[in-house]
Amino acid sequence: MPLRLDDFDYALPPELIAQTPAARRGDSRLLHVQGDALVDGVFADLAGLLVPGDLMVFNDTRVLRARLLGKRPTGGRVELLIERITGLDEAWVQLRASHRPRPGGTIELDQGVTATVLARDDRFFQLRFAGTADLPAWLESHGQVPLPPYIARAAGTLDAERYQTVYARHPGAVAAPTAGLHFDLDLLARLRDRGVGQAFVTLHVASGTFQPVKGDIASHRMHTERYRVPRATADAIGRARASGGRVMAVGTTSLRALESAASPDGTVAAGDAETRLFIVPGYRFRVVDRLLTNFHLPRSTLLMLAGAFAGVERIRRAYAHAVAARYRFFSYGDAMLLDQADGAGDVV
């Protein structure tokens, strides 16, 4: 039967949307979806759910201070959200303004910086920034943390630390790979001491991760995201598989990078590439055996990915259980550990 948006909908009391992070990174809860069983626990339990020889793959992207406030030469206010940096002085952005500028129009920013509109593609604008020298570095000093739209408050000092993983290295994301926010350095060390391998990919999360699916699922198209799989990571996956270890993706972004880089036999190619991979139920997973993820928005592509991985009915039961048990949802919320369900199909 064709997939319907209603298959990925659920009722969520607004008070379960986490507005702030837990007091400490490891204080979150963990729901383990183990076959048809739902096991409540805490995030620290994760160390006991992995065995020597397993491999965890993390996304080490670093979130940019991607939100900017500016004004038009006429005085109108403009809010900018960097979508993707394409050079030292160019980026694609989303704009919020009473009158959106046309190509050639300008926006005035802090410290005498001016952004000129070069082109428009649907809701995205290509801008060239004059006066920044190095746009990513300038954003660190003058941008704001781009909290997602369901967090109904302004970003504060705490978010500069907590909306970033402890292993973030490569600037380029405009949204955090949120499954990684639960890890602190102590837990990472305990996992290493247990013999659980750790490897990294880089996928720069774009704002399209929040784009709702509308209408026909089959016609939905993902926005392009850039990713990199280091040679060391591809080799580590090969060794883990050869020794019978399981590959666990920490977050949907890590999973999409690995599956995008995989050949039909599951071999992962090292290198840089772009992906628009949209995973829905029926997809045949080639690399990832387990998925650590947060709870996702209704009708979202991320919820569809979770349904593809663990099974739609299992995910429905898990989300109903999480709501009843008062788990915290979305970016600053709690986590789930999913084991892969049997299934096969095609990429959408």
N, C-alpha and C positions, 0 to 999 in steps of 0.2 A: 504494500500500500504506500502511496506517496506520503512523504513527511508533511506535517502541518505545523504551523506556528503554535497552535494550541497544545501540541504534544510537549512543548518546552515552556509552558507557562505554569506559574504557581503563585499562590497568595502569600505575600510577605508582610507581616506587621512592620510599619515604618520604624518602630523602636528597636528592631533587630538589626538595622543597618548601622554598623559600627562607625561612629563619628570620630573616635580617637583610638590610638593603638592601645594594646594592653600595657599594664605598668612596666612589664619587662617582655622582651621578645619571646621568651619561652613560656610565657604564662597562658598562651592560647590553648584552646581545646582541640582535640583531634578525633574525628569520626572515621573509623576504619570500616570501609565497605568490603567485607571479606566474603565473597560469594553472595549468598542471600542473607548473611548475618550482618548486623550493624552493631559495632562495638564502640562504646563511648570511652574516651580516654583523654589524656592531656598530651601536649606536643612532645614533652620529654620522653613519652613512651616510644617515639619513633626509633630510638637507638636499639630497642629490643625487638623491633619488627624487621630489622635488616640483619643479614648474616655476612660473615667474612666472604669476600669474593663478589658481593653485590657492588654495583657501581651507581652512584648518584651523579646526575648531570645538572648543573646549575647554569642559569643565565646571568653572566656578569656585566650586563649593561648597566650604565650609570644614568640616573634620571637627570635631565637638564632642568635648570630653573627656566622653564619654557613659557611661563605666562608673563606678558608685558602689558603695561598700560601706556597709551600714547594719546595724541590728539591730532586732528586734521589742521591744516593751516587756517581753516575757518573757525577753529576752536572746538569742534565736536570731538567728544571722547571716543577712543577706540581701544578695544581689548584684543590682544593678539595671543594666540596659542601656537607656538612653533609645532609644526607637524613633522618636518624632516629637514635637517640641515644638508644642503647640497654643495657647500663650499665654504671658504672662510668668511664670505660676505653675502651668501645667498641662502634662502630657505623657503620652503613651502609652509604656509601658515593658514590658520583659520582666523577670521576677523569677526568681531562683534561691534557693529556701529550702526547708528541711525541711517547713515547713507554710506554705503560701501564704496571705496574709491575705485576708479577705473584705471586701466593701464596708463602709466605716466603720473598718476596721483601719488602724493607723498603723505607720510605719517611722521610726526615729530615725537622722538623718544628722549629718554634721559641723556644728560651729558652732551647735548647737541647732536646726537645721532639721528639720522634721517633714513627712513625706509621708503623705497620707491617701488611701486607696483609694476612688475614686468609682464605678468600674464595672469589669467584666471582659468581654473579648471573646476567647474561646478562650484563647490563650497570652499575650495582651496585657492589661495593666492600666492603667486611666486613673488618674493620681495628681494630687493638688493639693499643691503645695509651699508650706509656710508658713515664712517667715523668709529667703527668698532675694532678695526684691525683684525681681530680674531673673534668671530661671533660666538663660538662656544665658550671661550674664556670670558667674554664680556657678559654673557648671560649669567655666569656664576656670580658676578658682582651686582648685576642690575635686574635680573629676572626674579620671579617668584616661583615657589614650588607649585607644580600644576596638579593640585589635588583633584580627584575625579568629581564629576558633577553631583553625585549623590552624597558627598560630604558637605553638609550645609553650614559651612563656616569658612572663614578666611584661613589660609595657611599661616602657621606660627613657627616659632623657633624650634619646637619639638619636631615638627614635620621635616625640617631640613636633615635631621638624623634618621628618623623612623620611617620616612617614605623613601628609604634607600636600603638596600641589603648591605650587610657587613662586608661582603666580598665584591661590591660594585667597583669596576675598574674603568670601563670604556664609555665615556659620555656619548649620549645619542638618543636615549629614550625620553618620551614625554609622559609615560606612565610606568609605574614600577612593576616588575615581575613579582607579584604579591605573594606567591607561595614561598618565596625566599625570605620574606620579611620576618618569618618566625625564627630563623636560625640566629643564634649568637655564637661567638667564637668558642665558648666552652662546649657546646653541643657538637660543633664541627670537629673539635679535637677528640671528643669521646667517640665519634663515629670513625675517625681515622684510627684511633687506638683499637677499635673493634675489628679492624681489617676491612672496613667498607671504603671502597674507592671513591674519589671525588674528582670530577672533571668539569670542564666549562665550555659553554658555547656563548656567543654574543648575538642576541637578536634585539635590535633597537625598537622597542615597543612604540607604535604610533597611536595617535588618538582614535584611529579607526577601531581599536579594540573595544571602544564603547559604542560603536555605531550599531543601532538596532537593526534587526532584520525585519523588513516590511514586505508583506505580500508573499509571493512564491519563494520558498527557500531555495529551490533549484536555480533561480535567476539571481540570487544574491552574489555579489562579488566582493571579495576582501580587498582592502588597500594593500599596496606593496610594502613589505618590510624587509630591511636589509639584515642579513645574518652572516655569521662566520663560524665555521667549525675548525678549530685548530687540529693539526696533525696529531698532537698528543691525545686529543679527545677521541678522534677516530680510531687510533691504535688501542686506547684503553677499552673502547667498546668491543673491538675485535677480541681482545684478551679475555674480557669478562664473558663474552658469549662462548668462547672456546673452552673456558673452564667451568661452564654451567652456571655462572652468576647471572643475576637479574639486572636489567638496566632500568633505573628509576629516574624519570624526568621530574625535576623540581619545577613545576609550573607548566602551564599550557604553552608558553613561549618556547621553553626548552624542547618540549615535545614537538612543536611545529618545525623548529629548526632541524632537529634530528630526522624527522620523517621527510622533510623536504630534501635533505641531503642524501637520503637512502636510495639505493638501487633496489630492484624487485627482490633480490635475495637477502636484503637487509644489510648489505655492506654500506657503511657510511663514508662518503667522500669528504675529505678535508678541503677547505677553501672558502672563498667569499661568494655569496650569491644573493638573489632576492627571492622572496616567496609571496605567493598569494594563496597558499594552500588553505582550503576550507574543508574541515573534517566534519562529516555528519555520519550518523549511524549507517553501517554498511561498509565503512572504510576498513581496509585491511592494514593493521599496524605492522610495520616491518622491523622496528628497532626497539620500541619501548614496551616493557613488561608491566611497569607499575607507574602510577602518576600521583604525585602529591600536588594538591591544588586547593584553592579557596572555594567558597560558595559564590556562584555567579548570578548575574542579572537574569531575570526571566526573559525568554525569547532571544537570548544572546547567542552568538556564535560559540562562545566559550562553554555555555551549558550544552549546546549540541555536541561539542567535542567530548565533554564528559559523558554524555549519553552514548556516544559512539564507542568510548573506551570501556565503560563498565556495564553498558546495557541501559536502555531507556527506562525500563520498568524499575531496575535497581536504583537508578538516579532519582526517579520520582519518589520511591519509598524513602531513600536517604534524605532528600530535601524535606519531605513531610515530617520525618523524624526530627531533623535538625530544627525545624520551626517549632515543633511541639516541645523540644528539649531546650529551647531558647539559646541556640547557638548564635554567635555574632556573624553577620554576613558581609561579604564584599571585601574591599581592599585591606582594611584594618581588622577584618573579622577572623574567624577560626578556620581550621584546615580540615581537609579530607585526604585519606589515603585510599586509592582505588587500585584494585587488581584488574588486569585486562580480561574482558569477557571474550568468549569465542565469537567469531563472526568474520565475514569477508565481504568485500564489495569494491567500489571504485572511489576515486577521488572526485570531489565536486570542485 
